[in-house]
Amino acid sequence: MTHRLITQDEDILGGIPVFYGTRVPVQNLIDYLMTGETIDSFLDEFPTVTREQVIRFLESAGELVVANSHENSN
């Protein structure tokens, strides 16, 4: 079964992308990881986000980077 990962709704934080079913901006995860924090520390701070959501987001982001690099190399 496929579950939604990210949602945008003007009524939730002005429409910024959040993890589905939460009010946690996706940017928070990116910021945590860029400052050297761990996934576990992010999950401790934002318990409404699941490990599965984080892993799926990172996998999707990686796939986009790879796809984009292939498009740009042609």
mmCIF file of the N, C-alpha and C atoms, coordinates in Angstrom:
data_MODEL
# 
_entry.id   MODEL 
# 
loop_
_atom_site.group_PDB 
_atom_site.id 
_atom_site.type_symbol 
_atom_site.label_atom_id 
_atom_site.label_alt_id 
_atom_site.label_comp_id 
_atom_site.label_asym_id 
_atom_site.label_entity_id 
_atom_site.label_seq_id 
_atom_site.pdbx_PDB_ins_code 
_atom_site.Cartn_x 
_atom_site.Cartn_y 
_atom_site.Cartn_z 
_atom_site.occupancy 
_atom_site.B_iso_or_equiv 
_atom_site.pdbx_formal_charge 
_atom_site.auth_seq_id 
_atom_site.auth_comp_id 
_atom_site.auth_asym_id 
_atom_site.auth_atom_id 
_atom_site.pdbx_PDB_model_num 
ATOM 1   N N  . MET A 1 1  ? 0.837  -1.168 0.000   1.00 0.00 ? 1  MET A N  1 
ATOM 2   C CA . MET A 1 1  ? 0.000  0.000  0.000   1.00 0.00 ? 1  MET A CA 1 
ATOM 3   C C  . MET A 1 1  ? 0.889  1.240  0.000   1.00 0.00 ? 1  MET A C  1 
ATOM 4   N N  . THR A 1 2  ? 0.526  2.227  -0.812  1.00 0.00 ? 2  THR A N  1 
ATOM 5   C CA . THR A 1 2  ? 1.283  3.467  -0.886  1.00 0.00 ? 2  THR A CA 1 
ATOM 6   C C  . THR A 1 2  ? 0.615  4.509  -0.002  1.00 0.00 ? 2  THR A C  1 
ATOM 7   N N  . HIS A 1 3  ? 1.416  5.140  0.837   1.00 0.00 ? 3  HIS A N  1 
ATOM 8   C CA . HIS A 1 3  ? 0.912  6.191  1.706   1.00 0.00 ? 3  HIS A CA 1 
ATOM 9   C C  . HIS A 1 3  ? 1.507  7.514  1.262   1.00 0.00 ? 3  HIS A C  1 
ATOM 10  N N  . ARG A 1 4  ? 0.743  8.581  1.446   1.00 0.00 ? 4  ARG A N  1 
ATOM 11  C CA . ARG A 1 4  ? 1.267  9.902  1.128   1.00 0.00 ? 4  ARG A CA 1 
ATOM 12  C C  . ARG A 1 4  ? 2.407  10.206 2.080   1.00 0.00 ? 4  ARG A C  1 
ATOM 13  N N  . LEU A 1 5  ? 3.393  10.878 1.561   1.00 0.00 ? 5  LEU A N  1 
ATOM 14  C CA . LEU A 1 5  ? 4.582  11.176 2.348   1.00 0.00 ? 5  LEU A CA 1 
ATOM 15  C C  . LEU A 1 5  ? 4.609  12.628 2.790   1.00 0.00 ? 5  LEU A C  1 
ATOM 16  N N  . ILE A 1 6  ? 4.315  13.521 1.878   1.00 0.00 ? 6  ILE A N  1 
ATOM 17  C CA . ILE A 1 6  ? 4.392  14.957 2.139   1.00 0.00 ? 6  ILE A CA 1 
ATOM 18  C C  . ILE A 1 6  ? 3.081  15.587 1.695   1.00 0.00 ? 6  ILE A C  1 
ATOM 19  N N  . THR A 1 7  ? 2.665  16.607 2.398   1.00 0.00 ? 7  THR A N  1 
ATOM 20  C CA . THR A 1 7  ? 1.464  17.335 2.003   1.00 0.00 ? 7  THR A CA 1 
ATOM 21  C C  . THR A 1 7  ? 1.707  18.832 2.117   1.00 0.00 ? 7  THR A C  1 
ATOM 22  N N  . GLN A 1 8  ? 0.951  19.575 1.344   1.00 0.00 ? 8  GLN A N  1 
ATOM 23  C CA . GLN A 1 8  ? 0.966  21.033 1.412   1.00 0.00 ? 8  GLN A CA 1 
ATOM 24  C C  . GLN A 1 8  ? -0.478 21.495 1.488   1.00 0.00 ? 8  GLN A C  1 
ATOM 25  N N  . ASP A 1 9  ? -0.776 22.309 2.479   1.00 0.00 ? 9  ASP A N  1 
ATOM 26  C CA . ASP A 1 9  ? -2.128 22.814 2.680   1.00 0.00 ? 9  ASP A CA 1 
ATOM 27  C C  . ASP A 1 9  ? -1.997 24.222 3.237   1.00 0.00 ? 9  ASP A C  1 
ATOM 28  N N  . GLU A 1 10 ? -2.635 25.171 2.587   1.00 0.00 ? 10 GLU A N  1 
ATOM 29  C CA . GLU A 1 10 ? -2.549 26.569 3.034   1.00 0.00 ? 10 GLU A CA 1 
ATOM 30  C C  . GLU A 1 10 ? -2.958 26.731 4.494   1.00 0.00 ? 10 GLU A C  1 
ATOM 31  N N  . ASP A 1 11 ? -3.806 25.836 4.995   1.00 0.00 ? 11 ASP A N  1 
ATOM 32  C CA . ASP A 1 11 ? -4.259 25.915 6.383   1.00 0.00 ? 11 ASP A CA 1 
ATOM 33  C C  . ASP A 1 11 ? -3.268 25.309 7.371   1.00 0.00 ? 11 ASP A C  1 
ATOM 34  N N  . ILE A 1 12 ? -2.239 24.662 6.877   1.00 0.00 ? 12 ILE A N  1 
ATOM 35  C CA . ILE A 1 12 ? -1.212 24.071 7.747   1.00 0.00 ? 12 ILE A CA 1 
ATOM 36  C C  . ILE A 1 12 ? 0.103  24.772 7.467   1.00 0.00 ? 12 ILE A C  1 
ATOM 37  N N  . LEU A 1 13 ? 0.521  25.602 8.400   1.00 0.00 ? 13 LEU A N  1 
ATOM 38  C CA . LEU A 1 13 ? 1.790  26.336 8.316   1.00 0.00 ? 13 LEU A CA 1 
ATOM 39  C C  . LEU A 1 13 ? 1.928  27.117 7.013   1.00 0.00 ? 13 LEU A C  1 
ATOM 40  N N  . GLY A 1 14 ? 0.815  27.650 6.542   1.00 0.00 ? 14 GLY A N  1 
ATOM 41  C CA . GLY A 1 14 ? 0.851  28.508 5.360   1.00 0.00 ? 14 GLY A CA 1 
ATOM 42  C C  . GLY A 1 14 ? 1.186  27.797 4.066   1.00 0.00 ? 14 GLY A C  1 
ATOM 43  N N  . GLY A 1 15 ? 1.067  26.475 4.052   1.00 0.00 ? 15 GLY A N  1 
ATOM 44  C CA . GLY A 1 15 ? 1.278  25.732 2.816   1.00 0.00 ? 15 GLY A CA 1 
ATOM 45  C C  . GLY A 1 15 ? 2.679  25.204 2.597   1.00 0.00 ? 15 GLY A C  1 
ATOM 46  N N  . ILE A 1 16 ? 3.562  25.334 3.603   1.00 0.00 ? 16 ILE A N  1 
ATOM 47  C CA . ILE A 1 16 ? 4.898  24.764 3.413   1.00 0.00 ? 16 ILE A CA 1 
ATOM 48  C C  . ILE A 1 16 ? 4.803  23.240 3.480   1.00 0.00 ? 16 ILE A C  1 
ATOM 49  N N  . PRO A 1 17 ? 5.671  22.521 2.785   1.00 0.00 ? 17 PRO A N  1 
ATOM 50  C CA . PRO A 1 17 ? 5.607  21.057 2.781   1.00 0.00 ? 17 PRO A CA 1 
ATOM 51  C C  . PRO A 1 17 ? 5.864  20.486 4.179   1.00 0.00 ? 17 PRO A C  1 
ATOM 52  N N  . VAL A 1 18 ? 4.947  19.631 4.621   1.00 0.00 ? 18 VAL A N  1 
ATOM 53  C CA . VAL A 1 18 ? 5.080  18.958 5.913   1.00 0.00 ? 18 VAL A CA 1 
ATOM 54  C C  . VAL A 1 18 ? 4.937  17.457 5.704   1.00 0.00 ? 18 VAL A C  1 
ATOM 55  N N  . PHE A 1 19 ? 5.459  16.689 6.658   1.00 0.00 ? 19 PHE A N  1 
ATOM 56  C CA . PHE A 1 19 ? 5.235  15.250 6.624   1.00 0.00 ? 19 PHE A CA 1 
ATOM 57  C C  . PHE A 1 19 ? 3.739  15.000 6.799   1.00 0.00 ? 19 PHE A C  1 
ATOM 58  N N  . TYR A 1 20 ? 3.197  14.133 5.956   1.00 0.00 ? 20 TYR A N  1 
ATOM 59  C CA . TYR A 1 20 ? 1.765  13.849 5.956   1.00 0.00 ? 20 TYR A CA 1 
ATOM 60  C C  . TYR A 1 20 ? 1.298  13.415 7.345   1.00 0.00 ? 20 TYR A C  1 
ATOM 61  N N  . GLY A 1 21 ? 0.184  13.984 7.784   1.00 0.00 ? 21 GLY A N  1 
ATOM 62  C CA . GLY A 1 21 ? -0.387 13.640 9.078   1.00 0.00 ? 21 GLY A CA 1 
ATOM 63  C C  . GLY A 1 21 ? 0.253  14.365 10.243  1.00 0.00 ? 21 GLY A C  1 
ATOM 64  N N  . THR A 1 22 ? 1.160  15.305 9.952   1.00 0.00 ? 22 THR A N  1 
ATOM 65  C CA . THR A 1 22 ? 1.845  16.061 11.000  1.00 0.00 ? 22 THR A CA 1 
ATOM 66  C C  . THR A 1 22 ? 1.819  17.541 10.648  1.00 0.00 ? 22 THR A C  1 
ATOM 67  N N  . ARG A 1 23 ? 2.392  18.328 11.532  1.00 0.00 ? 23 ARG A N  1 
ATOM 68  C CA . ARG A 1 23 ? 2.631  19.745 11.260  1.00 0.00 ? 23 ARG A CA 1 
ATOM 69  C C  . ARG A 1 23 ? 4.140  19.994 11.252  1.00 0.00 ? 23 ARG A C  1 
ATOM 70  N N  . VAL A 1 24 ? 4.906  18.971 10.921  1.00 0.00 ? 24 VAL A N  1 
ATOM 71  C CA . VAL A 1 24 ? 6.370  19.050 10.938  1.00 0.00 ? 24 VAL A CA 1 
ATOM 72  C C  . VAL A 1 24 ? 6.879  19.319 9.525   1.00 0.00 ? 24 VAL A C  1 
ATOM 73  N N  . PRO A 1 25 ? 7.490  20.493 9.317   1.00 0.00 ? 25 PRO A N  1 
ATOM 74  C CA . PRO A 1 25 ? 8.030  20.805 7.996   1.00 0.00 ? 25 PRO A CA 1 
ATOM 75  C C  . PRO A 1 25 ? 9.144  19.835 7.586   1.00 0.00 ? 25 PRO A C  1 
ATOM 76  N N  . VAL A 1 26 ? 9.125  19.445 6.331   1.00 0.00 ? 26 VAL A N  1 
ATOM 77  C CA . VAL A 1 26 ? 10.179 18.597 5.782   1.00 0.00 ? 26 VAL A CA 1 
ATOM 78  C C  . VAL A 1 26 ? 11.539 19.291 5.945   1.00 0.00 ? 26 VAL A C  1 
ATOM 79  N N  . GLN A 1 27 ? 11.549 20.604 5.833   1.00 0.00 ? 27 GLN A N  1 
ATOM 80  C CA . GLN A 1 27 ? 12.788 21.376 5.973   1.00 0.00 ? 27 GLN A CA 1 
ATOM 81  C C  . GLN A 1 27 ? 13.448 21.138 7.331   1.00 0.00 ? 27 GLN A C  1 
ATOM 82  N N  . ASN A 1 28 ? 12.647 20.843 8.361   1.00 0.00 ? 28 ASN A N  1 
ATOM 83  C CA . ASN A 1 28 ? 13.233 20.565 9.673   1.00 0.00 ? 28 ASN A CA 1 
ATOM 84  C C  . ASN A 1 28 ? 14.174 19.364 9.607   1.00 0.00 ? 28 ASN A C  1 
ATOM 85  N N  . LEU A 1 29 ? 13.765 18.313 8.901   1.00 0.00 ? 29 LEU A N  1 
ATOM 86  C CA . LEU A 1 29 ? 14.629 17.139 8.756   1.00 0.00 ? 29 LEU A CA 1 
ATOM 87  C C  . LEU A 1 29 ? 15.901 17.513 8.019   1.00 0.00 ? 29 LEU A C  1 
ATOM 88  N N  . ILE A 1 30 ? 15.776 18.241 6.934   1.00 0.00 ? 30 ILE A N  1 
ATOM 89  C CA . ILE A 1 30 ? 16.950 18.651 6.158   1.00 0.00 ? 30 ILE A CA 1 
ATOM 90  C C  . ILE A 1 30 ? 17.895 19.464 7.032   1.00 0.00 ? 30 ILE A C  1 
ATOM 91  N N  . ASP A 1 31 ? 17.345 20.413 7.791   1.00 0.00 ? 31 ASP A N  1 
ATOM 92  C CA . ASP A 1 31 ? 18.170 21.238 8.674   1.00 0.00 ? 31 ASP A CA 1 
ATOM 93  C C  . ASP A 1 31 ? 18.890 20.388 9.718   1.00 0.00 ? 31 ASP A C  1 
ATOM 94  N N  . TYR A 1 32 ? 18.185 19.440 10.322  1.00 0.00 ? 32 TYR A N  1 
ATOM 95  C CA . TYR A 1 32 ? 18.802 18.561 11.314  1.00 0.00 ? 32 TYR A CA 1 
ATOM 96  C C  . TYR A 1 32 ? 19.986 17.813 10.712  1.00 0.00 ? 32 TYR A C  1 
ATOM 97  N N  . LEU A 1 33 ? 19.765 17.202 9.567   1.00 0.00 ? 33 LEU A N  1 
ATOM 98  C CA . LEU A 1 33 ? 20.819 16.396 8.957   1.00 0.00 ? 33 LEU A CA 1 
ATOM 99  C C  . LEU A 1 33 ? 21.994 17.254 8.502   1.00 0.00 ? 33 LEU A C  1 
ATOM 100 N N  . MET A 1 34 ? 21.722 18.453 8.015   1.00 0.00 ? 34 MET A N  1 
ATOM 101 C CA . MET A 1 34 ? 22.800 19.332 7.544   1.00 0.00 ? 34 MET A CA 1 
ATOM 102 C C  . MET A 1 34 ? 23.681 19.829 8.686   1.00 0.00 ? 34 MET A C  1 
ATOM 103 N N  . THR A 1 35 ? 23.143 19.859 9.899   1.00 0.00 ? 35 THR A N  1 
ATOM 104 C CA . THR A 1 35 ? 23.948 20.294 11.044  1.00 0.00 ? 35 THR A CA 1 
ATOM 105 C C  . THR A 1 35 ? 24.602 19.119 11.764  1.00 0.00 ? 35 THR A C  1 
ATOM 106 N N  . GLY A 1 36 ? 24.480 17.922 11.190  1.00 0.00 ? 36 GLY A N  1 
ATOM 107 C CA . GLY A 1 36 ? 25.152 16.761 11.758  1.00 0.00 ? 36 GLY A CA 1 
ATOM 108 C C  . GLY A 1 36 ? 24.335 15.979 12.765  1.00 0.00 ? 36 GLY A C  1 
ATOM 109 N N  . GLU A 1 37 ? 23.093 16.373 12.957  1.00 0.00 ? 37 GLU A N  1 
ATOM 110 C CA . GLU A 1 37 ? 22.224 15.627 13.872  1.00 0.00 ? 37 GLU A CA 1 
ATOM 111 C C  . GLU A 1 37 ? 21.844 14.295 13.232  1.00 0.00 ? 37 GLU A C  1 
ATOM 112 N N  . THR A 1 38 ? 21.402 13.376 14.063  1.00 0.00 ? 38 THR A N  1 
ATOM 113 C CA . THR A 1 38 ? 21.028 12.050 13.583  1.00 0.00 ? 38 THR A CA 1 
ATOM 114 C C  . THR A 1 38 ? 19.525 11.967 13.328  1.00 0.00 ? 38 THR A C  1 
ATOM 115 N N  . ILE A 1 39 ? 19.151 10.945 12.592  1.00 0.00 ? 39 ILE A N  1 
ATOM 116 C CA . ILE A 1 39 ? 17.730 10.677 12.389  1.00 0.00 ? 39 ILE A CA 1 
ATOM 117 C C  . ILE A 1 39 ? 17.067 10.423 13.731  1.00 0.00 ? 39 ILE A C  1 
ATOM 118 N N  . ASP A 1 40 ? 17.739 9.688  14.605  1.00 0.00 ? 40 ASP A N  1 
ATOM 119 C CA . ASP A 1 40 ? 17.162 9.405  15.922  1.00 0.00 ? 40 ASP A CA 1 
ATOM 120 C C  . ASP A 1 40 ? 16.888 10.679 16.709  1.00 0.00 ? 40 ASP A C  1 
ATOM 121 N N  . SER A 1 41 ? 17.800 11.645 16.661  1.00 0.00 ? 41 SER A N  1 
ATOM 122 C CA . SER A 1 41 ? 17.555 12.889 17.400  1.00 0.00 ? 41 SER A CA 1 
ATOM 123 C C  . SER A 1 41 ? 16.386 13.657 16.786  1.00 0.00 ? 41 SER A C  1 
ATOM 124 N N  . PHE A 1 42 ? 16.260 13.618 15.468  1.00 0.00 ? 42 PHE A N  1 
ATOM 125 C CA . PHE A 1 42 ? 15.114 14.248 14.810  1.00 0.00 ? 42 PHE A CA 1 
ATOM 126 C C  . PHE A 1 42 ? 13.820 13.584 15.265  1.00 0.00 ? 42 PHE A C  1 
ATOM 127 N N  . LEU A 1 43 ? 13.795 12.260 15.261  1.00 0.00 ? 43 LEU A N  1 
ATOM 128 C CA . LEU A 1 43 ? 12.588 11.535 15.657  1.00 0.00 ? 43 LEU A CA 1 
ATOM 129 C C  . LEU A 1 43 ? 12.247 11.770 17.122  1.00 0.00 ? 43 LEU A C  1 
ATOM 130 N N  . ASP A 1 44 ? 13.260 11.911 17.971  1.00 0.00 ? 44 ASP A N  1 
ATOM 131 C CA . ASP A 1 44 ? 13.013 12.223 19.382  1.00 0.00 ? 44 ASP A CA 1 
ATOM 132 C C  . ASP A 1 44 ? 12.364 13.594 19.528  1.00 0.00 ? 44 ASP A C  1 
ATOM 133 N N  . GLU A 1 45 ? 12.815 14.546 18.731  1.00 0.00 ? 45 GLU A N  1 
ATOM 134 C CA . GLU A 1 45 ? 12.300 15.916 18.801  1.00 0.00 ? 45 GLU A CA 1 
ATOM 135 C C  . GLU A 1 45 ? 10.922 16.054 18.147  1.00 0.00 ? 45 GLU A C  1 
ATOM 136 N N  . PHE A 1 46 ? 10.656 15.228 17.137  1.00 0.00 ? 46 PHE A N  1 
ATOM 137 C CA . PHE A 1 46 ? 9.396  15.309 16.388  1.00 0.00 ? 46 PHE A CA 1 
ATOM 138 C C  . PHE A 1 46 ? 8.732  13.925 16.349  1.00 0.00 ? 46 PHE A C  1 
ATOM 139 N N  . PRO A 1 47 ? 8.162  13.495 17.466  1.00 0.00 ? 47 PRO A N  1 
ATOM 140 C CA . PRO A 1 47 ? 7.638  12.124 17.563  1.00 0.00 ? 47 PRO A CA 1 
ATOM 141 C C  . PRO A 1 47 ? 6.433  11.826 16.672  1.00 0.00 ? 47 PRO A C  1 
ATOM 142 N N  . THR A 1 48 ? 5.825  12.845 16.073  1.00 0.00 ? 48 THR A N  1 
ATOM 143 C CA . THR A 1 48 ? 4.703  12.571 15.168  1.00 0.00 ? 48 THR A CA 1 
ATOM 144 C C  . THR A 1 48 ? 5.174  12.089 13.801  1.00 0.00 ? 48 THR A C  1 
ATOM 145 N N  . VAL A 1 49 ? 6.460  12.247 13.518  1.00 0.00 ? 49 VAL A N  1 
ATOM 146 C CA . VAL A 1 49 ? 7.043  11.747 12.265  1.00 0.00 ? 49 VAL A CA 1 
ATOM 147 C C  . VAL A 1 49 ? 7.574  10.344 12.536  1.00 0.00 ? 49 VAL A C  1 
ATOM 148 N N  . THR A 1 50 ? 7.324  9.423  11.621  1.00 0.00 ? 50 THR A N  1 
ATOM 149 C CA . THR A 1 50 ? 7.803  8.052  11.804  1.00 0.00 ? 50 THR A CA 1 
ATOM 150 C C  . THR A 1 50 ? 9.144  7.843  11.101  1.00 0.00 ? 50 THR A C  1 
ATOM 151 N N  . ARG A 1 51 ? 9.853  6.844  11.564  1.00 0.00 ? 51 ARG A N  1 
ATOM 152 C CA . ARG A 1 51 ? 11.118 6.476  10.915  1.00 0.00 ? 51 ARG A CA 1 
ATOM 153 C C  . ARG A 1 51 ? 10.859 6.123  9.449   1.00 0.00 ? 51 ARG A C  1 
ATOM 154 N N  . GLU A 1 52 ? 9.764  5.432  9.179   1.00 0.00 ? 52 GLU A N  1 
ATOM 155 C CA . GLU A 1 52 ? 9.426  5.066  7.798   1.00 0.00 ? 52 GLU A CA 1 
ATOM 156 C C  . GLU A 1 52 ? 9.287  6.316  6.924   1.00 0.00 ? 52 GLU A C  1 
ATOM 157 N N  . GLN A 1 53 ? 8.643  7.362  7.447   1.00 0.00 ? 53 GLN A N  1 
ATOM 158 C CA . GLN A 1 53 ? 8.502  8.594  6.672   1.00 0.00 ? 53 GLN A CA 1 
ATOM 159 C C  . GLN A 1 53 ? 9.865  9.201  6.360   1.00 0.00 ? 53 GLN A C  1 
ATOM 160 N N  . VAL A 1 54 ? 10.748 9.224  7.349   1.00 0.00 ? 54 VAL A N  1 
ATOM 161 C CA . VAL A 1 54 ? 12.084 9.796  7.142   1.00 0.00 ? 54 VAL A CA 1 
ATOM 162 C C  . VAL A 1 54 ? 12.842 9.000  6.091   1.00 0.00 ? 54 VAL A C  1 
ATOM 163 N N  . ILE A 1 55 ? 12.833 7.690  6.218   1.00 0.00 ? 55 ILE A N  1 
ATOM 164 C CA . ILE A 1 55 ? 13.564 6.837  5.273   1.00 0.00 ? 55 ILE A CA 1 
ATOM 165 C C  . ILE A 1 55 ? 12.986 6.984  3.871   1.00 0.00 ? 55 ILE A C  1 
ATOM 166 N N  . ARG A 1 56 ? 11.667 6.977  3.754   1.00 0.00 ? 56 ARG A N  1 
ATOM 167 C CA . ARG A 1 56 ? 11.036 7.137  2.435   1.00 0.00 ? 56 ARG A CA 1 
ATOM 168 C C  . ARG A 1 56 ? 11.367 8.489  1.827   1.00 0.00 ? 56 ARG A C  1 
ATOM 169 N N  . PHE A 1 57 ? 11.393 9.542  2.650   1.00 0.00 ? 57 PHE A N  1 
ATOM 170 C CA . PHE A 1 57 ? 11.746 10.868 2.147   1.00 0.00 ? 57 PHE A CA 1 
ATOM 171 C C  . PHE A 1 57 ? 13.178 10.874 1.621   1.00 0.00 ? 57 PHE A C  1 
ATOM 172 N N  . LEU A 1 58 ? 14.108 10.317 2.399   1.00 0.00 ? 58 LEU A N  1 
ATOM 173 C CA . LEU A 1 58 ? 15.513 10.305 1.976   1.00 0.00 ? 58 LEU A CA 1 
ATOM 174 C C  . LEU A 1 58 ? 15.698 9.468  0.711   1.00 0.00 ? 58 LEU A C  1 
ATOM 175 N N  . GLU A 1 59 ? 15.004 8.339  0.624   1.00 0.00 ? 59 GLU A N  1 
ATOM 176 C CA . GLU A 1 59 ? 15.081 7.520  -0.591  1.00 0.00 ? 59 GLU A CA 1 
ATOM 177 C C  . GLU A 1 59 ? 14.549 8.287  -1.797  1.00 0.00 ? 59 GLU A C  1 
ATOM 178 N N  . SER A 1 60 ? 13.421 8.955  -1.624  1.00 0.00 ? 60 SER A N  1 
ATOM 179 C CA . SER A 1 60 ? 12.830 9.733  -2.721  1.00 0.00 ? 60 SER A CA 1 
ATOM 180 C C  . SER A 1 60 ? 13.741 10.872 -3.144  1.00 0.00 ? 60 SER A C  1 
ATOM 181 N N  . ALA A 1 61 ? 14.325 11.559 -2.167  1.00 0.00 ? 61 ALA A N  1 
ATOM 182 C CA . ALA A 1 61 ? 15.244 12.658 -2.481  1.00 0.00 ? 61 ALA A CA 1 
ATOM 183 C C  . ALA A 1 61 ? 16.455 12.134 -3.248  1.00 0.00 ? 61 ALA A C  1 
ATOM 184 N N  . GLY A 1 62 ? 16.982 10.997 -2.821  1.00 0.00 ? 62 GLY A N  1 
ATOM 185 C CA . GLY A 1 62 ? 18.115 10.404 -3.520  1.00 0.00 ? 62 GLY A CA 1 
ATOM 186 C C  . GLY A 1 62 ? 17.774 10.029 -4.947  1.00 0.00 ? 62 GLY A C  1 
ATOM 187 N N  . GLU A 1 63 ? 16.589 9.465  -5.145  1.00 0.00 ? 63 GLU A N  1 
ATOM 188 C CA . GLU A 1 63 ? 16.156 9.104  -6.498  1.00 0.00 ? 63 GLU A CA 1 
ATOM 189 C C  . GLU A 1 63 ? 16.043 10.337 -7.389  1.00 0.00 ? 63 GLU A C  1 
ATOM 190 N N  . LEU A 1 64 ? 15.537 11.434 -6.834  1.00 0.00 ? 64 LEU A N  1 
ATOM 191 C CA . LEU A 1 64 ? 15.427 12.676 -7.610  1.00 0.00 ? 64 LEU A CA 1 
ATOM 192 C C  . LEU A 1 64 ? 16.797 13.217 -7.997  1.00 0.00 ? 64 LEU A C  1 
ATOM 193 N N  . VAL A 1 65 ? 17.747 13.151 -7.082  1.00 0.00 ? 65 VAL A N  1 
ATOM 194 C CA . VAL A 1 65 ? 19.103 13.632 -7.373  1.00 0.00 ? 65 VAL A CA 1 
ATOM 195 C C  . VAL A 1 65 ? 19.719 12.801 -8.492  1.00 0.00 ? 65 VAL A C  1 
ATOM 196 N N  . VAL A 1 66 ? 19.589 11.490 -8.400  1.00 0.00 ? 66 VAL A N  1 
ATOM 197 C CA . VAL A 1 66 ? 20.154 10.611 -9.428  1.00 0.00 ? 66 VAL A CA 1 
ATOM 198 C C  . VAL A 1 66 ? 19.479 10.864 -10.770 1.00 0.00 ? 66 VAL A C  1 
ATOM 199 N N  . ALA A 1 67 ? 18.156 10.953 -10.775 1.00 0.00 ? 67 ALA A N  1 
ATOM 200 C CA . ALA A 1 67 ? 17.434 11.201 -12.028 1.00 0.00 ? 67 ALA A CA 1 
ATOM 201 C C  . ALA A 1 67 ? 17.834 12.542 -12.627 1.00 0.00 ? 67 ALA A C  1 
ATOM 202 N N  . ASN A 1 68 ? 17.973 13.554 -11.792 1.00 0.00 ? 68 ASN A N  1 
ATOM 203 C CA . ASN A 1 68 ? 18.352 14.882 -12.267 1.00 0.00 ? 68 ASN A CA 1 
ATOM 204 C C  . ASN A 1 68 ? 19.775 14.881 -12.820 1.00 0.00 ? 68 ASN A C  1 
ATOM 205 N N  . SER A 1 69 ? 20.666 14.137 -12.194 1.00 0.00 ? 69 SER A N  1 
ATOM 206 C CA . SER A 1 69 ? 22.046 14.102 -12.682 1.00 0.00 ? 69 SER A CA 1 
ATOM 207 C C  . SER A 1 69 ? 22.127 13.405 -14.035 1.00 0.00 ? 69 SER A C  1 
ATOM 208 N N  . HIS A 1 70 ? 21.279 12.406 -14.255 1.00 0.00 ? 70 HIS A N  1 
ATOM 209 C CA . HIS A 1 70 ? 21.244 11.731 -15.555 1.00 0.00 ? 70 HIS A CA 1 
ATOM 210 C C  . HIS A 1 70 ? 20.695 12.656 -16.632 1.00 0.00 ? 70 HIS A C  1 
ATOM 211 N N  . GLU A 1 71 ? 19.673 13.444 -16.288 1.00 0.00 ? 71 GLU A N  1 
ATOM 212 C CA . GLU A 1 71 ? 19.103 14.384 -17.257 1.00 0.00 ? 71 GLU A CA 1 
ATOM 213 C C  . GLU A 1 71 ? 20.117 15.454 -17.633 1.00 0.00 ? 71 GLU A C  1 
ATOM 214 N N  . ASN A 1 72 ? 20.878 15.924 -16.668 1.00 0.00 ? 72 ASN A N  1 
ATOM 215 C CA . ASN A 1 72 ? 21.843 16.997 -16.918 1.00 0.00 ? 72 ASN A CA 1 
ATOM 216 C C  . ASN A 1 72 ? 23.096 16.511 -17.636 1.00 0.00 ? 72 ASN A C  1 
ATOM 217 N N  . SER A 1 73 ? 23.351 15.202 -17.618 1.00 0.00 ? 73 SER A N  1 
ATOM 218 C CA . SER A 1 73 ? 24.557 14.697 -18.273 1.00 0.00 ? 73 SER A CA 1 
ATOM 219 C C  . SER A 1 73 ? 24.335 14.433 -19.759 1.00 0.00 ? 73 SER A C  1 
ATOM 220 N N  . ASN A 1 74 ? 23.098 14.527 -20.211 1.00 0.00 ? 74 ASN A N  1 
ATOM 221 C CA . ASN A 1 74 ? 22.795 14.273 -21.635 1.00 0.00 ? 74 ASN A CA 1 
ATOM 222 C C  . ASN A 1 74 ? 22.917 15.504 -22.464 1.00 0.00 ? 74 ASN A C  1 
# 
